[in-house]
Amino acid sequence: MIAAVERPPVDWFALSPELSLLAAAGICLLAAVLVPAGARRATAALVGAGGFAAAFVFAVLLYDRSPDGESIIGGVIRRDRFGAMAALIIAGVGFAAVWISYAEPLKEHTAEYYSLLAAAGAGMIFLAHANSLMTLFLGLEWFSISLYILCAIDRERERSLEAGLKYLIVGGFGSAVLLFGSAFVYGSTGQLQFEKIADAVGAQNLAHDSMLLFGLAMILAGLGFKVSAAPFHMWTPDVYEGAPSPVTAFMSAATKVAALMLMLRVLFTAFPQEARSWTIAVAVLACASLAVGNLAALVQTRVKRLLAYSSISHAGFMLIAIASNNELGAKALVYYLIPYSAMSLGAFGVVAARERELGGREVTLENLAGMGWERPLLGVSMWAFMLGFAGLPPTGGFLGKFYVFSAAYDRGWLWLVIVGIAATAVSLYYYLAVIRALYLRPSAELQFAAGGQPPRDILLNLGVLACFVVTVGSFFAAGPLLDLAGKAVQTL
Amino acid sequence: MTAHGWITDVLILLPLAGGLLVWLVPMPRVWIAPTALLIALFEIGFWVESLVRFDFDQGGLQESSRLSWLDDLGVSYHVGMFEGFTVWLVGLTVVVLAASIAYGLWSRRDRPRAYYGLMLFLTGAIVGVFTSQDLLLFYVFWEAMLIPLYVLIGVWGGPGRSGATIKFVIYTMVGSLLMLAAVIVYGLQAGTFSMIDGGTNASSWIFLGFAAAFIVKAPLFPFHGWLPDAYRESPAEVSAVLSGVVSKAAAFGFLRICFSLFPAGVHDFRTPILVLSATGLVYGSLLAFRAPDIRGVIAYSSLAQMGLIVLGLFATNNLGINGAVLQMVNHGLISAVLFMLAGAVERRTSTGRLDRLGGMARGRPALATVLMTIGVIALAVPGSSAFAGEFAILAGVFQQGWMYAVIGAVAIILAAAYVLRLISAVLHRAPGTAVTESALDLRPAELAIVVPLIGLLLFLSAWPAAITDRVIG
């Protein structure tokens, strides 16, 4: 006789953002087979956008209806505003990513592309909801596998294949490290759920248990790969450069949201007793990322690599928020991710537009020349994104940095504020280099697009415009957004 | 409280909205510049209204308006006119910016939408700096000044503009970021970022953070590395704004923020700052005397004048501060006129090098008259407003040590030397190689821009007490 397995009640509503995205992914896959080739791309894009829109709406409802956090489905999933906030941002990013992707010149697998995009989004949202080391690993692999394929989807291009392979190997290694660490934590505490790990540590007085600390370090390292924090960042420039630009746009924004918010959740709920150790570890990761990201970005001439290093340095800024280990820091992280994801998505979107205009050639600082004057909308948006990355007003990037620094100061770590400020000063040089390329080249040096009509890519322009609005809007509407972030953090 | 402050909101928002209007609303190309100028003139009108409304005897914060922004940290959108000096500096801003926009119109800058949009945006940002009553808001406007300046210099500037913009931005941003750290530390310690409610703070480090930003932006010796390049490579009217108005934002920062929030820091660091200012005053004057081109002379004289102004402020007595505020307005107008005249000369001779100029007075009476007049005011002949300002500054700083007054007096003699050298090198001597017969006199349009500014200076010469009696209520 098989013993009756007690099945936990499932709160389907808490999973509705993931489910709507999975449904969209499934429909897209069917479309890849059933819809005639001519209509395939449009159908799949529409379904993908619909999936992300539905996920966004469900995330709003979930946020509204989860004023108190609770662990559900046998305690492995957390239903709270924090997760809902992550779902909101990821769904928004995915929605705009569909627009940006639409005109990408992929010869085949167009429907599969949107299916994978939706699946990756679902995995990220699932990760942000994870409340156990098992679901954490599941969510991580779920979106990573989708992203491995997305990176390599442009099979005509060697670099795309290379990016996929590199990401697969390094990402697989990162996942293995994370799993390894989870095993140690389980071995030490006998628990997988985050709160229960904390309880076990408290009850058995394990806070200085070396096995547990080793496991924690491995988990941090594994997540470090995903957020591309130095010294686990090696894959980032190559993968960001090789992957199709819209994929990079989605990946750079959404992965950071999921992985950083999850990192905050794990550290805050599962390892509060070890805070003395992990705050220092995270601060060290932050400093390393700031140093590596900013210094390496200084010498880049290819825009995608430059943005990749910039994303490493931003991982550093956001890790400062986590290292602060206080409510202000958590709030700062959630808020920072909103303009950051818009800026990152938008900046890679502009790169995608330029790439298409140049017939697939690589976008360098050289051949960005004069783009600001030729394409006013994309130029001004890119300008705003760079100002936002550099932390200048009037963009949300400025207030994000302001809150991150405030949190670090509140924690009593003025030195971390100083490091962040030094990094910002260095970063100005290369962000201004992009603006210089867009606007300041003398007209004799301008390289106009190679013949023909400029591509009229309304969907991409709309996507970039949306990112621009969020970047600037999150500055002016910072009050309400911080309110949302604050409420989200309280349910953690 | 909020009902009274609409005029300050308008002074900030009108140019920002105007900038967006010029940039986005479709209109024939020829309308763009006049629209921008009209907005700038309206801005002057609103400033006159605020001048009439401001009660100088009462002083304090007036015309204020407040909206909550980031409640959790105590940040708010809070603007208003704090004491009389704010009114005068806002006035200087709107007048010089309007003149610069008019100059841009006359010189037919290309890409007009972007150009005038940025000029108006810059106007709003500078007025915002002068009227913010919240430190984070102040920082936001402070950085917002940099963005249009970067593009204005970078796109419309001279051949060396690329290096000039990088130097300018990196220098000023390093100073500003130190200020950001100081803002954060101050705000979190006080529990509010309001300059009105925050109270004083005795920390030297916070004072130094703010002072770093102001010293670089002013600039004071030895942090002036960006100055000659930026002033030489900018379009003439942007140089006018940079040296006439933006540098005053730094002096204003000392007066508004350091004096009211960090009296202990001001007291502790008075001597080093006085020494830096005095050094800069002499050093700038000497360099101005040796500079090979018109813009170089004006740029280094600007360094010297900022030294003098900060000297007056850090006299920390009424006499010195009143003189410094008068001198801020004087120097703002003088350097604006000088840079525009420099632009006019460069346009006619395609060079600013003094060894290739000369003899321009012959057959060009308007240019000669205007340059002589402004030169005489600039070198502070008795009776001019600059004389009144400098005299008050020296009398004020005398109380901090007779040495400073002596150094200041020597520098004023040097000022006479470099101004006269500039005048003679441009107007007199034999005609230079770059000066052709066909180089025209100042056109009526150019006169219409600079003569009102000179008129204001003559008015202040006749009645300097208009400002010095109305600095702090």
Interface residues (C-beta under 8 A of the other chain):
Chain A: L328 K331 W373 L387 L392 P393 P394 F398 L399 F402 Y403 F405 S406 Y409 D410 L414 V417 I418 I421 T424 A425 L428 Y429 L432 I435 R436 Y439 L440 A478 G479 L482 G486
Chain B: S68 W69 L70 D71 D72 L73 R111 L136 Y139 V140 E143 A144 L146 I147 Y150 V151 G154 V155 R161 S162 T165 I166 V169 I170 M173 V174 L177 L178 L180 A181 I184 V185 G187 L188
